[in-house]
Amino acid sequence: MHDHAHGGEAPRRAIGTAFAITCGLLGVQVVGAVVTGSLALLVDAAHMLTDALGLAVALTASRLALRPATARRSWGWARAEVLGATLQAAVLLGVGVVVLVEAVQRLADPPEVAGGGLLLFGALGLVGNLAAGAVLLRHRSHDLNTRAAFLEVAADAVGSIGVLAAGAVIALTGWTRADAVAALVVGAIILPRSLLLLRDAVDVLLESVPRGLDVEDLRGHLLSQPHVLAVHDLHATRISSALPVLSAHVVVEAGCFRDGHAPAVLDALQRCAAEHFAVRFEHSTFQLEPPAHTDHEPGTHV
């Protein structure tokens, strides 16, 4: 049994640091929303609360993903990072919808908002979010879980910029609807990014072909290997965002099983899968079959 725990200590430390910063900022934003009466700041605080929860999920998922394979879970907890990213994306979508609805209502009936307070708390939020984002920046491509954490912090930074802009407009012009407009902009930014993240996570859960991989191109390269006659039941998917896997039934010349060519064919197939494509399949399983074998298989797939 192989150890399929794919994780890194640095990304986990980055998520933990971002979580600590976010929790501190959450307290500041809640106080600011109460003091100023700002929807944009309240939205930022609510979003920061979901971020804190999301980062806690990300931290837990990254630790679970380290657990080794067992007799019950042959891939270990590798898929925990995808489940964590899915949960975070769903929460972000909910926040985005609530923000848009509340902002539209406030456009029709804007309350009084303290522009000076918005500037102060918006600046504090932006500094904290930039710090958390900087910690996560270099690790954002590590896996979906870390990417989700980075997107949450980045969305918060955009929210803080919106709060600052609204505070400046209100302080200079007295136009209090700027607060609702800023909230609308934040919501409009959150929703598409959340949908993209959710799409990528669902693709992994549905075991879709990894993006950027042409299955027919893959089949063609496998067929080009010496002694290979046909390839069927070809499945390319991912256990987690960083763990692509490949399996296929490969029909080879009958003589390969008599003259000892079969091991060499298998080596060539695995090298092809691991080295030739942008998606590198370190985990590949090939079932080598003689031509007559397909006659008594219960059924074959593409």
C-alpha positions in Angstrom: 0.0 0.0 0.0 1.4 3.4 -1.0 1.2 6.6 1.1 -1.0 8.9 -0.9 -1.0 11.8 1.5 -0.1 14.8 -0.6 0.4 17.9 1.4 3.0 20.4 2.5 4.0 21.9 5.8 4.5 25.4 4.4 0.9 25.7 2.9 -0.6 24.5 6.2 1.5 27.1 8.2 0.4 29.8 5.7 -3.3 28.9 6.2 -2.8 28.8 10.0 -1.2 32.3 10.0 -4.0 33.7 7.7 -6.6 32.2 10.1 -5.0 34.0 13.1 -4.9 37.3 11.2 -8.5 36.9 10.0 -9.8 36.2 13.5 -8.1 39.4 14.8 -9.6 41.4 11.9 -13.0 40.0 12.5 -13.2 41.6 15.9 -12.1 44.9 14.5 -14.7 44.8 11.7 -17.5 44.0 14.0 -16.7 46.9 16.2 -16.4 49.1 13.2 -19.8 48.1 11.7 -21.5 48.8 15.1 -19.8 52.2 15.4 -20.3 53.4 11.8 -23.6 51.7 10.9 -22.1 50.8 7.5 -23.5 47.9 5.4 -20.3 47.6 3.5 -18.4 47.2 6.7 -21.0 44.8 8.2 -20.8 42.8 4.9 -17.0 42.8 5.2 -17.3 41.6 8.8 -19.8 38.8 7.9 -17.6 37.8 5.0 -14.6 37.8 7.3 -16.6 35.5 9.7 -17.2 33.0 6.8 -13.5 33.4 5.9 -12.5 32.5 9.4 -14.7 29.5 9.3 -13.5 28.6 5.8 -9.9 28.9 6.8 -10.6 26.7 9.8 -12.1 24.1 7.4 -9.0 24.5 5.1 -6.7 24.0 8.0 -8.6 20.9 9.2 -8.8 19.5 5.6 -5.0 20.1 5.0 -4.2 18.1 8.2 -6.6 15.3 7.3 -5.1 15.0 3.8 -1.8 14.1 5.5 -3.2 11.0 7.0 -1.8 7.8 5.4 -3.8 5.2 3.5 -5.4 2.5 5.5 -7.1 -0.8 4.8 -10.4 1.0 4.9 -9.4 4.2 3.0 -6.9 3.1 0.3 -6.4 6.8 -0.8 -6.2 8.0 2.8 -7.9 11.4 3.3 -6.6 12.9 0.1 -10.1 14.1 -0.9 -10.6 16.1 2.3 -9.0 19.1 0.6 -11.7 19.0 -2.2 -14.5 18.6 0.3 -13.1 21.6 2.2 -12.9 23.7 -0.9 -16.5 22.7 -1.9 -17.8 23.8 1.5 -15.9 27.1 1.3 -17.2 27.8 -2.2 -20.8 27.1 -1.1 -20.4 29.5 1.9 -18.9 32.2 -0.3 -21.8 31.9 -2.7 -24.3 32.3 0.1 -22.5 35.4 1.4 -22.5 36.9 -2.1 -26.2 36.4 -2.6 -27.1 37.9 0.8 -24.8 40.9 0.1 -26.5 41.6 -3.2 -30.0 41.4 -1.8 -29.2 43.7 1.2 -27.3 46.2 -0.9 -30.3 46.6 -3.3 -32.6 47.2 -0.4 -30.2 49.9 1.0 -30.0 51.6 -2.3 -33.7 52.3 -2.1 -33.5 53.4 1.6 -30.0 54.4 2.6 -29.3 54.7 6.3 -26.9 57.2 7.9 -23.3 56.1 7.6 -20.2 57.6 9.2 -17.7 58.1 6.4 -14.7 58.9 8.6 -15.2 55.6 10.6 -15.4 53.7 7.3 -12.0 55.0 6.3 -10.4 54.0 9.5 -11.8 50.5 9.7 -11.5 50.0 6.0 -7.8 50.8 6.2 -7.3 48.4 9.1 -9.1 45.7 7.3 -7.1 46.2 4.1 -3.7 46.0 5.9 -4.7 42.8 7.6 -6.1 41.2 4.5 -3.0 42.1 2.5 -0.9 40.5 5.2 -2.9 37.3 5.1 -3.0 37.3 1.3 0.8 37.7 1.2 1.2 34.7 3.4 -1.0 32.6 1.1 0.1 34.0 -2.2 3.0 31.7 -3.0 1.0 28.6 -2.0 -2.3 29.4 -3.8 -1.6 26.9 -6.6 -0.7 24.0 -4.2 -4.2 22.5 -4.2 -7.9 23.6 -4.3 -8.0 23.9 -0.5 -5.2 26.5 -0.4 -6.6 28.2 -3.5 -10.0 28.5 -1.7 -8.3 30.0 1.3 -6.4 32.5 -0.8 -9.6 33.5 -2.7 -11.5 34.1 0.5 -8.7 36.4 1.8 -8.4 38.2 -1.6 -12.2 38.8 -1.6 -11.9 40.3 1.8 -9.1 42.6 0.6 -11.4 43.7 -2.2 -14.2 44.3 0.3 -11.8 46.5 2.4 -11.0 48.5 -0.7 -14.7 48.9 -1.3 -15.2 50.1 2.3 -12.4 52.6 1.9 -13.9 54.0 -1.4 -17.3 54.2 0.2 -15.9 56.0 3.2 -14.1 58.5 1.0 -17.2 59.3 -1.1 -19.4 59.7 2.0 -16.8 61.9 3.8 -16.4 64.1 0.7 -19.9 64.3 -0.7 -22.3 62.9 1.9 -23.8 60.5 -0.6 -24.6 57.5 1.7 -25.7 55.2 -1.1 -21.9 54.8 -1.8 -22.0 52.3 1.0 -24.5 50.1 -0.7 -22.8 50.5 -4.1 -19.5 49.2 -2.5 -21.4 46.2 -1.1 -22.8 45.5 -4.5 -19.4 45.6 -6.1 -18.0 43.2 -3.4 -20.9 40.8 -4.0 -20.4 40.9 -7.8 -16.8 40.0 -7.3 -17.4 37.2 -4.8 -20.0 35.3 -6.9 -18.2 34.4 -10.1 -15.0 33.4 -8.3 -17.0 31.2 -5.9 -18.7 29.6 -8.9 -15.4 28.8 -10.6 -14.0 27.3 -7.4 -17.1 25.2 -6.9 -17.0 24.0 -10.5 -13.4 22.9 -10.1 -14.1 21.1 -6.8 -17.2 19.4 -8.3 -15.2 18.3 -11.3 -12.9 16.4 -8.9 -15.8 14.9 -6.9 -17.4 13.7 -10.1 -14.1 12.3 -11.3 -14.1 14.3 -14.5 -11.1 14.3 -16.8 -8.5 16.8 -15.5 -8.7 20.1 -17.3 -6.2 20.5 -20.1 -6.0 16.8 -20.9 -7.2 15.5 -24.2 -8.2 11.9 -23.6 -8.0 11.0 -27.3 -4.5 12.4 -27.5 -3.6 10.3 -24.4 -5.1 7.2 -26.1 -3.1 7.9 -29.2 0.2 8.1 -27.4 -0.6 4.9 -25.5 -1.4 3.2 -28.8 1.9 4.4 -30.3 3.9 2.3 -27.9 5.5 -0.9 -29.3 3.3 -4.0 -29.3 0.1 -2.2 -28.2 -2.9 -3.1 -30.3 -5.8 -1.4 -28.6 -6.7 0.6 -25.5 -10.1 0.5 -23.8 -11.7 1.3 -20.4 -9.5 4.3 -20.3 -10.2 6.5 -17.2 -8.3 9.7 -16.3 -9.4 11.5 -13.2 -8.2 13.0 -9.9 -8.5 11.8 -6.3 -7.6 15.3 -5.2 -6.6 18.4 -7.1 -2.9 17.4 -6.8 -3.4 13.7 -7.3 -4.3 12.7 -10.9 -4.8 8.9 -11.6 -5.0 6.9 -14.8 -6.2 3.4 -15.5 -6.7 1.5 -18.7 -7.0 -2.0 -20.3 -4.3 -2.3 -22.9 -4.4 -5.1 -25.5 -0.9 -6.2 -26.6 0.4 -8.8 -29.0 -0.1 -12.3 -27.6 3.6 -13.0 -28.0 4.4 -10.4 -25.3 3.2 -12.9 -22.7 5.5 -15.7 -24.1 8.7 -13.9 -24.9 8.9 -11.6 -21.8 8.0 -8.3 -23.5 5.1 -7.6 -21.2 7.1 -5.9 -18.4 8.9 -3.6 -20.9 5.5 -2.6 -22.4 4.2 -1.8 -19.0 7.2 0.3 -18.2 6.8 2.2 -21.5 3.1 2.9 -20.8 3.8 4.2 -17.3 6.6 6.5 -18.6 4.3 7.8 -21.2 1.6 8.6 -18.6 4.1 10.2 -16.2 6.2 12.3 -18.5 4.5 13.2 -21.8 1.5 15.2 -20.7 0.9 18.5 -18.7 -1.1 16.4 -16.3 1.6 14.0 -15.0 0.1 10.7 -13.8 2.4 9.4 -11.1 -0.3 6.8 -10.3 -1.2 4.8 -13.3 -2.7 1.3 -13.5 -2.6 -0.7 -16.8 -4.2 -4.1 -17.3 -2.3 -5.9 -20.1 -4.5 -8.3 -22.1 -3.9 -10.6 -25.0 -6.2 -10.0 -28.0 -8.5 -12.9 -27.1 -9.2 -11.6 -23.7 -11.8 -9.1 -24.7 -14.1 -11.9 -26.1 -15.0 -13.0 -22.6 -15.0 -9.6 -20.7 -18.5 -8.7 -19.4 -18.4 -5.4 -21.3 -15.9 -2.7 -22.3 -16.0 1.0 -22.2 -14.5 3.6 -24.4 
